[in-house]
Amino acid sequence: MISYICYSVNDSQMTARLWAEFFNGTLEKSTLPGTEQTAIRVQFDSIDVFFSKESHQRGERPFKIGIEPSRGKTITLHGANYSL
């Protein structure tokens, strides 16, 4: 299950505010998961979306995704088992 997505954007305040307004989320100042870099977090029912001014050569885009395992589900792919 995806627990969060981090986006690199030019204007994190405005982008986060628009997402919160359009998709009925709540805003708060935060840091990117696993870092001390400041970000704006928009919380939704089952996922958090982080917006930061993290610069990337390809411009605005998602750059980090957090995945939480869901207990009990296993898939087999090319002869290997993966617990999700």
PyMOL Python script that loads the backbone (N, CA, C, O; Angstrom):
from pymol import cmd

cmd.read_pdbstr("""\
ATOM      1  N   MET A   1       0.837  -1.160   0.000  1.00  0.00           N
ATOM      2  CA  MET A   1       0.000   0.000   0.000  1.00  0.00           C
ATOM      3  C   MET A   1       0.894   1.239   0.000  1.00  0.00           C
ATOM      4  O   MET A   1       1.862   1.302   0.758  1.00  0.00           O
ATOM      5  N   ILE A   2       0.586   2.205  -0.826  1.00  0.00           N
ATOM      6  CA  ILE A   2       1.333   3.454  -0.861  1.00  0.00           C
ATOM      7  C   ILE A   2       0.900   4.302   0.325  1.00  0.00           C
ATOM      8  O   ILE A   2      -0.291   4.548   0.515  1.00  0.00           O
ATOM      9  N   SER A   3       1.870   4.752   1.130  1.00  0.00           N
ATOM     10  CA  SER A   3       1.537   5.554   2.307  1.00  0.00           C
ATOM     11  C   SER A   3       1.802   7.042   2.087  1.00  0.00           C
ATOM     12  O   SER A   3       1.141   7.886   2.694  1.00  0.00           O
ATOM     13  N   TYR A   4       2.770   7.369   1.219  1.00  0.00           N
ATOM     14  CA  TYR A   4       3.007   8.772   0.898  1.00  0.00           C
ATOM     15  C   TYR A   4       3.673   8.905  -0.464  1.00  0.00           C
ATOM     16  O   TYR A   4       4.284   7.967  -0.977  1.00  0.00           O
ATOM     17  N   ILE A   5       3.536  10.107  -1.037  1.00  0.00           N
ATOM     18  CA  ILE A   5       4.195  10.470  -2.290  1.00  0.00           C
ATOM     19  C   ILE A   5       4.797  11.858  -2.080  1.00  0.00           C
ATOM     20  O   ILE A   5       4.149  12.740  -1.515  1.00  0.00           O
ATOM     21  N   CYS A   6       6.042  12.052  -2.537  1.00  0.00           N
ATOM     22  CA  CYS A   6       6.705  13.358  -2.445  1.00  0.00           C
ATOM     23  C   CYS A   6       6.843  13.936  -3.853  1.00  0.00           C
ATOM     24  O   CYS A   6       7.299  13.259  -4.775  1.00  0.00           O
ATOM     25  N   TYR A   7       6.442  15.197  -4.000  1.00  0.00           N
ATOM     26  CA  TYR A   7       6.528  15.897  -5.274  1.00  0.00           C
ATOM     27  C   TYR A   7       7.506  17.057  -5.176  1.00  0.00           C
ATOM     28  O   TYR A   7       7.533  17.776  -4.177  1.00  0.00           O
ATOM     29  N   SER A   8       8.304  17.233  -6.215  1.00  0.00           N
ATOM     30  CA  SER A   8       9.131  18.413  -6.373  1.00  0.00           C
ATOM     31  C   SER A   8       8.308  19.423  -7.171  1.00  0.00           C
ATOM     32  O   SER A   8       7.852  19.121  -8.274  1.00  0.00           O
ATOM     33  N   VAL A   9       8.118  20.615  -6.619  1.00  0.00           N
ATOM     34  CA  VAL A   9       7.320  21.644  -7.292  1.00  0.00           C
ATOM     35  C   VAL A   9       7.993  23.010  -7.118  1.00  0.00           C
ATOM     36  O   VAL A   9       8.793  23.207  -6.204  1.00  0.00           O
ATOM     37  N   ASN A  10       7.661  23.935  -7.999  1.00  0.00           N
ATOM     38  CA  ASN A  10       8.239  25.278  -7.913  1.00  0.00           C
ATOM     39  C   ASN A  10       7.658  26.084  -6.758  1.00  0.00           C
ATOM     40  O   ASN A  10       8.382  26.828  -6.096  1.00  0.00           O
ATOM     41  N   ASP A  11       6.363  25.943  -6.512  1.00  0.00           N
ATOM     42  CA  ASP A  11       5.697  26.702  -5.446  1.00  0.00           C
ATOM     43  C   ASP A  11       4.947  25.724  -4.551  1.00  0.00           C
ATOM     44  O   ASP A  11       3.781  25.412  -4.793  1.00  0.00           O
ATOM     45  N   SER A  12       5.632  25.243  -3.512  1.00  0.00           N
ATOM     46  CA  SER A  12       5.051  24.196  -2.666  1.00  0.00           C
ATOM     47  C   SER A  12       3.823  24.690  -1.901  1.00  0.00           C
ATOM     48  O   SER A  12       2.869  23.934  -1.719  1.00  0.00           O
ATOM     49  N   GLN A  13       3.833  25.935  -1.455  1.00  0.00           N
ATOM     50  CA  GLN A  13       2.690  26.479  -0.705  1.00  0.00           C
ATOM     51  C   GLN A  13       1.427  26.484  -1.561  1.00  0.00           C
ATOM     52  O   GLN A  13       0.388  25.972  -1.145  1.00  0.00           O
ATOM     53  N   MET A  14       1.519  27.063  -2.755  1.00  0.00           N
ATOM     54  CA  MET A  14       0.355  27.173  -3.622  1.00  0.00           C
ATOM     55  C   MET A  14      -0.128  25.798  -4.099  1.00  0.00           C
ATOM     56  O   MET A  14      -1.328  25.520  -4.100  1.00  0.00           O
ATOM     57  N   THR A  15       0.805  24.956  -4.496  1.00  0.00           N
ATOM     58  CA  THR A  15       0.425  23.635  -4.998  1.00  0.00           C
ATOM     59  C   THR A  15      -0.264  22.816  -3.917  1.00  0.00           C
ATOM     60  O   THR A  15      -1.286  22.181  -4.177  1.00  0.00           O
ATOM     61  N   ALA A  16       0.287  22.823  -2.707  1.00  0.00           N
ATOM     62  CA  ALA A  16      -0.315  22.077  -1.596  1.00  0.00           C
ATOM     63  C   ALA A  16      -1.707  22.619  -1.271  1.00  0.00           C
ATOM     64  O   ALA A  16      -2.641  21.852  -1.039  1.00  0.00           O
ATOM     65  N   ARG A  17      -1.834  23.943  -1.256  1.00  0.00           N
ATOM     66  CA  ARG A  17      -3.137  24.553  -0.966  1.00  0.00           C
ATOM     67  C   ARG A  17      -4.175  24.138  -2.006  1.00  0.00           C
ATOM     68  O   ARG A  17      -5.310  23.818  -1.653  1.00  0.00           O
ATOM     69  N   LEU A  18      -3.796  24.141  -3.289  1.00  0.00           N
ATOM     70  CA  LEU A  18      -4.734  23.739  -4.342  1.00  0.00           C
ATOM     71  C   LEU A  18      -5.131  22.273  -4.214  1.00  0.00           C
ATOM     72  O   LEU A  18      -6.308  21.940  -4.350  1.00  0.00           O
ATOM     73  N   TRP A  19      -4.164  21.391  -3.954  1.00  0.00           N
ATOM     74  CA  TRP A  19      -4.473  19.970  -3.774  1.00  0.00           C
ATOM     75  C   TRP A  19      -5.422  19.773  -2.598  1.00  0.00           C
ATOM     76  O   TRP A  19      -6.391  19.020  -2.696  1.00  0.00           O
ATOM     77  N   ALA A  20      -5.143  20.449  -1.487  1.00  0.00           N
ATOM     78  CA  ALA A  20      -5.998  20.321  -0.301  1.00  0.00           C
ATOM     79  C   ALA A  20      -7.415  20.795  -0.605  1.00  0.00           C
ATOM     80  O   ALA A  20      -8.391  20.183  -0.171  1.00  0.00           O
ATOM     81  N   GLU A  21      -7.518  21.881  -1.348  1.00  0.00           N
ATOM     82  CA  GLU A  21      -8.833  22.424  -1.694  1.00  0.00           C
ATOM     83  C   GLU A  21      -9.580  21.513  -2.662  1.00  0.00           C
ATOM     84  O   GLU A  21     -10.750  21.204  -2.438  1.00  0.00           O
ATOM     85  N   PHE A  22      -8.925  21.083  -3.722  1.00  0.00           N
ATOM     86  CA  PHE A  22      -9.571  20.258  -4.750  1.00  0.00           C
ATOM     87  C   PHE A  22      -9.944  18.862  -4.246  1.00  0.00           C
ATOM     88  O   PHE A  22     -10.995  18.328  -4.601  1.00  0.00           O
ATOM     89  N   PHE A  23      -9.075  18.276  -3.417  1.00  0.00           N
ATOM     90  CA  PHE A  23      -9.263  16.882  -3.013  1.00  0.00           C
ATOM     91  C   PHE A  23      -9.637  16.722  -1.542  1.00  0.00           C
ATOM     92  O   PHE A  23      -9.579  15.616  -1.006  1.00  0.00           O
ATOM     93  N   ASN A  24     -10.018  17.815  -0.887  1.00  0.00           N
ATOM     94  CA  ASN A  24     -10.505  17.800   0.496  1.00  0.00           C
ATOM     95  C   ASN A  24      -9.485  17.212   1.479  1.00  0.00           C
ATOM     96  O   ASN A  24      -9.798  16.304   2.248  1.00  0.00           O
ATOM     97  N   GLY A  25      -8.271  17.745   1.437  1.00  0.00           N
ATOM     98  CA  GLY A  25      -7.224  17.320   2.360  1.00  0.00           C
ATOM     99  C   GLY A  25      -6.934  18.405   3.377  1.00  0.00           C
ATOM    100  O   GLY A  25      -7.469  19.510   3.289  1.00  0.00           O
ATOM    101  N   THR A  26      -6.090  18.090   4.337  1.00  0.00           N
ATOM    102  CA  THR A  26      -5.677  19.070   5.341  1.00  0.00           C
ATOM    103  C   THR A  26      -4.184  19.361   5.193  1.00  0.00           C
ATOM    104  O   THR A  26      -3.394  18.470   4.880  1.00  0.00           O
ATOM    105  N   LEU A  27      -3.814  20.607   5.421  1.00  0.00           N
ATOM    106  CA  LEU A  27      -2.439  21.078   5.248  1.00  0.00           C
ATOM    107  C   LEU A  27      -1.704  21.183   6.571  1.00  0.00           C
ATOM    108  O   LEU A  27      -2.303  21.484   7.604  1.00  0.00           O
ATOM    109  N   GLU A  28      -0.396  20.932   6.533  1.00  0.00           N
ATOM    110  CA  GLU A  28       0.447  21.234   7.682  1.00  0.00           C
ATOM    111  C   GLU A  28       1.900  21.310   7.221  1.00  0.00           C
ATOM    112  O   GLU A  28       2.291  20.643   6.263  1.00  0.00           O
ATOM    113  N   LYS A  29       2.696  22.129   7.911  1.00  0.00           N
ATOM    114  CA  LYS A  29       4.123  22.185   7.633  1.00  0.00           C
ATOM    115  C   LYS A  29       4.747  20.912   8.164  1.00  0.00           C
ATOM    116  O   LYS A  29       4.332  20.396   9.202  1.00  0.00           O
ATOM    117  N   SER A  30       5.739  20.404   7.458  1.00  0.00           N
ATOM    118  CA  SER A  30       6.311  19.115   7.819  1.00  0.00           C
ATOM    119  C   SER A  30       7.734  19.029   7.274  1.00  0.00           C
ATOM    120  O   SER A  30       8.295  20.023   6.812  1.00  0.00           O
ATOM    121  N   THR A  31       8.300  17.850   7.333  1.00  0.00           N
ATOM    122  CA  THR A  31       9.572  17.548   6.686  1.00  0.00           C
ATOM    123  C   THR A  31       9.359  16.330   5.802  1.00  0.00           C
ATOM    124  O   THR A  31       8.465  15.518   6.040  1.00  0.00           O
ATOM    125  N   LEU A  32      10.197  16.218   4.777  1.00  0.00           N
ATOM    126  CA  LEU A  32      10.106  15.038   3.921  1.00  0.00           C
ATOM    127  C   LEU A  32      10.488  13.807   4.728  1.00  0.00           C
ATOM    128  O   LEU A  32      11.428  13.857   5.521  1.00  0.00           O
ATOM    129  N   PRO A  33       9.778  12.708   4.538  1.00  0.00           N
ATOM    130  CA  PRO A  33      10.099  11.481   5.281  1.00  0.00           C
ATOM    131  C   PRO A  33      11.570  11.082   5.092  1.00  0.00           C
ATOM    132  O   PRO A  33      12.081  11.041   3.973  1.00  0.00           O
ATOM    133  N   GLY A  34      12.226  10.793   6.205  1.00  0.00           N
ATOM    134  CA  GLY A  34      13.609  10.350   6.169  1.00  0.00           C
ATOM    135  C   GLY A  34      14.623  11.464   5.986  1.00  0.00           C
ATOM    136  O   GLY A  34      15.813  11.191   5.828  1.00  0.00           O
ATOM    137  N   THR A  35      14.177  12.722   6.005  1.00  0.00           N
ATOM    138  CA  THR A  35      15.090  13.852   5.829  1.00  0.00           C
ATOM    139  C   THR A  35      14.743  14.945   6.835  1.00  0.00           C
ATOM    140  O   THR A  35      13.826  14.801   7.643  1.00  0.00           O
ATOM    141  N   GLU A  36      15.486  16.022   6.768  1.00  0.00           N
ATOM    142  CA  GLU A  36      15.153  17.197   7.572  1.00  0.00           C
ATOM    143  C   GLU A  36      14.743  18.357   6.674  1.00  0.00           C
ATOM    144  O   GLU A  36      14.650  19.498   7.125  1.00  0.00           O
ATOM    145  N   GLN A  37      14.499  18.058   5.402  1.00  0.00           N
ATOM    146  CA  GLN A  37      14.106  19.097   4.443  1.00  0.00           C
ATOM    147  C   GLN A  37      12.651  19.487   4.666  1.00  0.00           C
ATOM    148  O   GLN A  37      11.780  18.626   4.788  1.00  0.00           O
ATOM    149  N   THR A  38      12.399  20.775   4.717  1.00  0.00           N
ATOM    150  CA  THR A  38      11.039  21.252   4.951  1.00  0.00           C
ATOM    151  C   THR A  38      10.143  20.967   3.756  1.00  0.00           C
ATOM    152  O   THR A  38      10.591  20.936   2.610  1.00  0.00           O
ATOM    153  N   ALA A  39       8.878  20.760   4.053  1.00  0.00           N
ATOM    154  CA  ALA A  39       7.874  20.465   3.031  1.00  0.00           C
ATOM    155  C   ALA A  39       6.502  20.840   3.569  1.00  0.00           C
ATOM    156  O   ALA A  39       6.336  21.120   4.756  1.00  0.00           O
ATOM    157  N   ILE A  40       5.542  20.840   2.688  1.00  0.00           N
ATOM    158  CA  ILE A  40       4.144  21.007   3.065  1.00  0.00           C
ATOM    159  C   ILE A  40       3.472  19.656   2.853  1.00  0.00           C
ATOM    160  O   ILE A  40       3.571  19.069   1.775  1.00  0.00           O
ATOM    161  N   ARG A  41       2.790  19.167   3.883  1.00  0.00           N
ATOM    162  CA  ARG A  41       2.113  17.873   3.791  1.00  0.00           C
ATOM    163  C   ARG A  41       0.618  18.103   3.654  1.00  0.00           C
ATOM    164  O   ARG A  41       0.019  18.881   4.396  1.00  0.00           O
ATOM    165  N   VAL A  42       0.028  17.406   2.686  1.00  0.00           N
ATOM    166  CA  VAL A  42      -1.429  17.384   2.549  1.00  0.00           C
ATOM    167  C   VAL A  42      -1.865  15.986   2.959  1.00  0.00           C
ATOM    168  O   VAL A  42      -1.470  14.994   2.346  1.00  0.00           O
ATOM    169  N   GLN A  43      -2.683  15.918   4.002  1.00  0.00           N
ATOM    170  CA  GLN A  43      -3.151  14.626   4.506  1.00  0.00           C
ATOM    171  C   GLN A  43      -4.520  14.306   3.925  1.00  0.00           C
ATOM    172  O   GLN A  43      -5.436  15.128   3.927  1.00  0.00           O
ATOM    173  N   PHE A  44      -4.621  13.091   3.433  1.00  0.00           N
ATOM    174  CA  PHE A  44      -5.891  12.557   2.963  1.00  0.00           C
ATOM    175  C   PHE A  44      -6.227  11.351   3.838  1.00  0.00           C
ATOM    176  O   PHE A  44      -5.461  11.021   4.743  1.00  0.00           O
ATOM    177  N   ASP A  45      -7.334  10.700   3.592  1.00  0.00           N
ATOM    178  CA  ASP A  45      -7.747   9.576   4.434  1.00  0.00           C
ATOM    179  C   ASP A  45      -6.699   8.471   4.520  1.00  0.00           C
ATOM    180  O   ASP A  45      -6.417   7.975   5.611  1.00  0.00           O
ATOM    181  N   SER A  46      -6.119   8.081   3.390  1.00  0.00           N
ATOM    182  CA  SER A  46      -5.230   6.924   3.418  1.00  0.00           C
ATOM    183  C   SER A  46      -3.828   7.210   2.891  1.00  0.00           C
ATOM    184  O   SER A  46      -3.016   6.290   2.794  1.00  0.00           O
ATOM    185  N   ILE A  47      -3.522   8.462   2.548  1.00  0.00           N
ATOM    186  CA  ILE A  47      -2.211   8.773   1.981  1.00  0.00           C
ATOM    187  C   ILE A  47      -1.826  10.210   2.321  1.00  0.00           C
ATOM    188  O   ILE A  47      -2.690  11.078   2.444  1.00  0.00           O
ATOM    189  N   ASP A  48      -0.532  10.454   2.470  1.00  0.00           N
ATOM    190  CA  ASP A  48      -0.005  11.802   2.653  1.00  0.00           C
ATOM    191  C   ASP A  48       0.739  12.185   1.381  1.00  0.00           C
ATOM    192  O   ASP A  48       1.449  11.364   0.799  1.00  0.00           O
ATOM    193  N   VAL A  49       0.576  13.428   0.954  1.00  0.00           N
ATOM    194  CA  VAL A  49       1.289  13.934  -0.208  1.00  0.00           C
ATOM    195  C   VAL A  49       2.149  15.108   0.260  1.00  0.00           C
ATOM    196  O   VAL A  49       1.641  16.069   0.838  1.00  0.00           O
ATOM    197  N   PHE A  50       3.449  15.021   0.006  1.00  0.00           N
ATOM    198  CA  PHE A  50       4.396  16.049   0.413  1.00  0.00           C
ATOM    199  C   PHE A  50       4.814  16.865  -0.798  1.00  0.00           C
ATOM    200  O   PHE A  50       5.064  16.313  -1.870  1.00  0.00           O
ATOM    201  N   PHE A  51       4.891  18.181  -0.627  1.00  0.00           N
ATOM    202  CA  PHE A  51       5.335  19.073  -1.688  1.00  0.00           C
ATOM    203  C   PHE A  51       6.555  19.829  -1.191  1.00  0.00           C
ATOM    204  O   PHE A  51       6.523  20.433  -0.119  1.00  0.00           O
ATOM    205  N   SER A  52       7.637  19.795  -1.972  1.00  0.00           N
ATOM    206  CA  SER A  52       8.852  20.494  -1.586  1.00  0.00           C
ATOM    207  C   SER A  52       9.466  21.175  -2.797  1.00  0.00           C
ATOM    208  O   SER A  52       9.080  20.925  -3.939  1.00  0.00           O
ATOM    209  N   LYS A  53      10.428  22.038  -2.520  1.00  0.00           N
ATOM    210  CA  LYS A  53      11.141  22.718  -3.591  1.00  0.00           C
ATOM    211  C   LYS A  53      12.401  21.957  -3.971  1.00  0.00           C
ATOM    212  O   LYS A  53      13.337  22.531  -4.527  1.00  0.00           O
ATOM    213  N   GLU A  54      12.423  20.680  -3.673  1.00  0.00           N
ATOM    214  CA  GLU A  54      13.538  19.811  -4.061  1.00  0.00           C
ATOM    215  C   GLU A  54      13.709  19.939  -5.570  1.00  0.00           C
ATOM    216  O   GLU A  54      12.778  19.660  -6.325  1.00  0.00           O
ATOM    217  N   SER A  55      14.891  20.357  -6.015  1.00  0.00           N
ATOM    218  CA  SER A  55      15.074  20.564  -7.455  1.00  0.00           C
ATOM    219  C   SER A  55      15.530  19.274  -8.133  1.00  0.00           C
ATOM    220  O   SER A  55      16.354  18.523  -7.611  1.00  0.00           O
ATOM    221  N   HIS A  56      14.969  19.052  -9.300  1.00  0.00           N
ATOM    222  CA  HIS A  56      15.320  17.895 -10.126  1.00  0.00           C
ATOM    223  C   HIS A  56      15.569  18.373 -11.538  1.00  0.00           C
ATOM    224  O   HIS A  56      14.956  19.339 -11.993  1.00  0.00           O
ATOM    225  N   GLN A  57      16.464  17.701 -12.228  1.00  0.00           N
ATOM    226  CA  GLN A  57      16.819  18.094 -13.591  1.00  0.00           C
ATOM    227  C   GLN A  57      15.612  18.085 -14.521  1.00  0.00           C
ATOM    228  O   GLN A  57      15.551  18.873 -15.464  1.00  0.00           O
ATOM    229  N   ARG A  58      14.670  17.218 -14.267  1.00  0.00           N
ATOM    230  CA  ARG A  58      13.500  17.102 -15.144  1.00  0.00           C
ATOM    231  C   ARG A  58      12.334  17.971 -14.691  1.00  0.00           C
ATOM    232  O   ARG A  58      11.238  17.856 -15.240  1.00  0.00           O
ATOM    233  N   GLY A  59      12.542  18.829 -13.714  1.00  0.00           N
ATOM    234  CA  GLY A  59      11.500  19.761 -13.288  1.00  0.00           C
ATOM    235  C   GLY A  59      10.535  19.167 -12.282  1.00  0.00           C
ATOM    236  O   GLY A  59      10.878  18.248 -11.538  1.00  0.00           O
ATOM    237  N   GLU A  60       9.316  19.706 -12.266  1.00  0.00           N
ATOM    238  CA  GLU A  60       8.304  19.274 -11.301  1.00  0.00           C
ATOM    239  C   GLU A  60       7.882  17.841 -11.584  1.00  0.00           C
ATOM    240  O   GLU A  60       7.576  17.469 -12.717  1.00  0.00           O
ATOM    241  N   ARG A  61       7.877  17.040 -10.505  1.00  0.00           N
ATOM    242  CA  ARG A  61       7.509  15.627 -10.673  1.00  0.00           C
ATOM    243  C   ARG A  61       7.520  14.925  -9.324  1.00  0.00           C
ATOM    244  O   ARG A  61       8.083  15.448  -8.363  1.00  0.00           O
ATOM    245  N   PRO A  62       6.903  13.739  -9.235  1.00  0.00           N
ATOM    246  CA  PRO A  62       7.052  12.935  -8.023  1.00  0.00           C
ATOM    247  C   PRO A  62       8.479  12.380  -7.989  1.00  0.00           C
ATOM    248  O   PRO A  62       9.037  12.029  -9.029  1.00  0.00           O
ATOM    249  N   PHE A  63       9.067  12.303  -6.786  1.00  0.00           N
ATOM    250  CA  PHE A  63      10.430  11.792  -6.708  1.00  0.00           C
ATOM    251  C   PHE A  63      10.642  10.779  -5.594  1.00  0.00           C
ATOM    252  O   PHE A  63      11.723  10.197  -5.501  1.00  0.00           O
ATOM    253  N   LYS A  64       9.647  10.550  -4.747  1.00  0.00           N
ATOM    254  CA  LYS A  64       9.803   9.573  -3.671  1.00  0.00           C
ATOM    255  C   LYS A  64       8.428   9.023  -3.304  1.00  0.00           C
ATOM    256  O   LYS A  64       7.452   9.768  -3.210  1.00  0.00           O
ATOM    257  N   ILE A  65       8.367   7.709  -3.099  1.00  0.00           N
ATOM    258  CA  ILE A  65       7.109   7.060  -2.731  1.00  0.00           C
ATOM    259  C   ILE A  65       7.378   6.148  -1.537  1.00  0.00           C
ATOM    260  O   ILE A  65       8.348   5.390  -1.530  1.00  0.00           O
ATOM    261  N   GLY A  66       6.513   6.229  -0.533  1.00  0.00           N
ATOM    262  CA  GLY A  66       6.621   5.353   0.631  1.00  0.00           C
ATOM    263  C   GLY A  66       5.623   4.218   0.522  1.00  0.00           C
ATOM    264  O   GLY A  66       4.449   4.437   0.221  1.00  0.00           O
ATOM    265  N   ILE A  67       6.089   3.015   0.766  1.00  0.00           N
ATOM    266  CA  ILE A  67       5.224   1.836   0.661  1.00  0.00           C
ATOM    267  C   ILE A  67       5.225   1.103   1.995  1.00  0.00           C
ATOM    268  O   ILE A  67       6.280   0.805   2.554  1.00  0.00           O
ATOM    269  N   GLU A  68       4.027   0.818   2.497  1.00  0.00           N
ATOM    270  CA  GLU A  68       3.873   0.037   3.721  1.00  0.00           C
ATOM    271  C   GLU A  68       3.410  -1.358   3.342  1.00  0.00           C
ATOM    272  O   GLU A  68       2.531  -1.520   2.495  1.00  0.00           O
ATOM    273  N   PRO A  69       3.997  -2.357   3.964  1.00  0.00           N
ATOM    274  CA  PRO A  69       3.547  -3.718   3.649  1.00  0.00           C
ATOM    275  C   PRO A  69       2.141  -3.975   4.188  1.00  0.00           C
ATOM    276  O   PRO A  69       1.782  -3.521   5.274  1.00  0.00           O
ATOM    277  N   SER A  70       1.366  -4.700   3.416  1.00  0.00           N
ATOM    278  CA  SER A  70       0.069  -5.150   3.922  1.00  0.00           C
ATOM    279  C   SER A  70       0.246  -6.610   4.307  1.00  0.00           C
ATOM    280  O   SER A  70       0.710  -7.416   3.500  1.00  0.00           O
ATOM    281  N   ARG A  71      -0.108  -6.940   5.489  1.00  0.00           N
ATOM    282  CA  ARG A  71       0.163  -8.270   6.035  1.00  0.00           C
ATOM    283  C   ARG A  71      -0.607  -9.368   5.311  1.00  0.00           C
ATOM    284  O   ARG A  71      -1.779  -9.228   4.964  1.00  0.00           O
ATOM    285  N   GLY A  72       0.101 -10.450   5.106  1.00  0.00           N
ATOM    286  CA  GLY A  72      -0.553 -11.653   4.625  1.00  0.00           C
ATOM    287  C   GLY A  72      -0.623 -11.817   3.116  1.00  0.00           C
ATOM    288  O   GLY A  72      -1.022 -12.885   2.651  1.00  0.00           O
ATOM    289  N   LYS A  73      -0.258 -10.820   2.335  1.00  0.00           N
ATOM    290  CA  LYS A  73      -0.352 -10.963   0.889  1.00  0.00           C
ATOM    291  C   LYS A  73       1.030 -11.271   0.321  1.00  0.00           C
ATOM    292  O   LYS A  73       1.995 -10.560   0.603  1.00  0.00           O
ATOM    293  N   THR A  74       1.119 -12.322  -0.472  1.00  0.00           N
ATOM    294  CA  THR A  74       2.367 -12.713  -1.112  1.00  0.00           C
ATOM    295  C   THR A  74       2.113 -12.889  -2.597  1.00  0.00           C
ATOM    296  O   THR A  74       1.116 -13.485  -3.004  1.00  0.00           O
ATOM    297  N   ILE A  75       3.039 -12.355  -3.413  1.00  0.00           N
ATOM    298  CA  ILE A  75       2.933 -12.582  -4.851  1.00  0.00           C
ATOM    299  C   ILE A  75       4.195 -13.299  -5.308  1.00  0.00           C
ATOM    300  O   ILE A  75       5.252 -13.177  -4.689  1.00  0.00           O
ATOM    301  N   THR A  76       4.072 -14.044  -6.392  1.00  0.00           N
ATOM    302  CA  THR A  76       5.212 -14.732  -6.983  1.00  0.00           C
ATOM    303  C   THR A  76       5.461 -14.121  -8.351  1.00  0.00           C
ATOM    304  O   THR A  76       4.559 -14.030  -9.184  1.00  0.00           O
ATOM    305  N   LEU A  77       6.703 -13.704  -8.568  1.00  0.00           N
ATOM    306  CA  LEU A  77       7.065 -13.060  -9.829  1.00  0.00           C
ATOM    307  C   LEU A  77       8.400 -13.629 -10.282  1.00  0.00           C
ATOM    308  O   LEU A  77       9.409 -13.479  -9.593  1.00  0.00           O
ATOM    309  N   HIS A  78       8.407 -14.273 -11.428  1.00  0.00           N
ATOM    310  CA  HIS A  78       9.616 -14.862 -11.995  1.00  0.00           C
ATOM    311  C   HIS A  78      10.310 -15.812 -11.012  1.00  0.00           C
ATOM    312  O   HIS A  78      11.536 -15.820 -10.904  1.00  0.00           O
ATOM    313  N   GLY A  79       9.518 -16.600 -10.308  1.00  0.00           N
ATOM    314  CA  GLY A  79      10.058 -17.595  -9.405  1.00  0.00           C
ATOM    315  C   GLY A  79      10.446 -17.094  -8.026  1.00  0.00           C
ATOM    316  O   GLY A  79      10.933 -17.874  -7.208  1.00  0.00           O
ATOM    317  N   ALA A  80      10.244 -15.814  -7.746  1.00  0.00           N
ATOM    318  CA  ALA A  80      10.566 -15.270  -6.433  1.00  0.00           C
ATOM    319  C   ALA A  80       9.283 -14.868  -5.718  1.00  0.00           C
ATOM    320  O   ALA A  80       8.348 -14.388  -6.358  1.00  0.00           O
ATOM    321  N   ASN A  81       9.222 -15.054  -4.405  1.00  0.00           N
ATOM    322  CA  ASN A  81       8.063 -14.677  -3.591  1.00  0.00           C
ATOM    323  C   ASN A  81       8.300 -13.329  -2.931  1.00  0.00           C
ATOM    324  O   ASN A  81       9.376 -13.081  -2.387  1.00  0.00           O
ATOM    325  N   TYR A  82       7.309 -12.468  -2.975  1.00  0.00           N
ATOM    326  CA  TYR A  82       7.388 -11.146  -2.363  1.00  0.00           C
ATOM    327  C   TYR A  82       6.218 -10.976  -1.403  1.00  0.00           C
ATOM    328  O   TYR A  82       5.061 -11.151  -1.785  1.00  0.00           O
ATOM    329  N   SER A  83       6.521 -10.638  -0.169  1.00  0.00           N
ATOM    330  CA  SER A  83       5.476 -10.381   0.830  1.00  0.00           C
ATOM    331  C   SER A  83       5.128  -8.909   0.766  1.00  0.00           C
ATOM    332  O   SER A  83       5.999  -8.045   0.863  1.00  0.00           O
ATOM    333  N   LEU A  84       3.848  -8.633   0.601  1.00  0.00           N
ATOM    334  CA  LEU A  84       3.397  -7.247   0.515  1.00  0.00           C
ATOM    335  C   LEU A  84       2.680  -6.834   1.765  1.00  0.00           C
ATOM    336  O   LEU A  84       2.229  -5.693   1.870  1.00  0.00           O
TER     337      LEU A  84
END
""", "prot")
cmd.dss("prot")
cmd.show_as("cartoon", "prot")
cmd.util.cbc("prot")
cmd.orient("prot")
